[in-house]
Amino acid sequence: MEQSREELIRAGLVAHKKPLYQVLALDHHPQKRSGDPQSLGRILKQMMEVSHDRL
């Protein structure tokens, strides 16, 4: 149980401060899938653009 909790906290899905837990919201904007293979460089570039937009 403790290991599972720690994994969820690290993944940013659960907040924990003893004795309380909070399930955090998931992103409401699902990413579109192209169906085609993409290079790792392109995927990382897209991730950086999304994270930059959130700042």
N, C-alpha and C positions, 0 to 999 in steps of 0.2 A: 504494500500500500504506500509506504513512504517513498519508494523508488518511483512509482507511478506518479505520485504527486509532484515530485521534483522534476520529472520529465515534462509534465504539463506546465509547470511554472516556467521552465526554461524555454518551452515552445511559445510562451506568451498566451496560453489558453486559459490559465487559471491564476488568480491572485490569491496569496495565502498570507495571512497574519494571524497566528494562533489566537483564538480558536476559530477564526472566521475564514471562509473560502468564498471567492467570487468567480463565477464563470464569465469570462470576457467575451464580448461580441466578436463574431467572425466578420470578415470583410463582406459587404453586401454586393460588391461588384465582381461577379465571376469573370475570370479571364476568358477571352475568346480563344478557341483552339483552331489552329490552321489545318491540322491534320497532316501537315508536311513536317519532315524532320527539320530541326533548326540547329545551327552551330551553338556551341557553348558560349562563344563570344557574344552572339546576338542575344541569347537568353540573359546573360549578365548585364548587357547594355540596357535591355528592357527593364530589368529589375532596378537598375540604378535610376532610370528615368522615373519610374513609379515612386521609388523612395524619395527622390528629390522633389517630386510634386507634392508630397505629403508634408514637407517641411514648411 
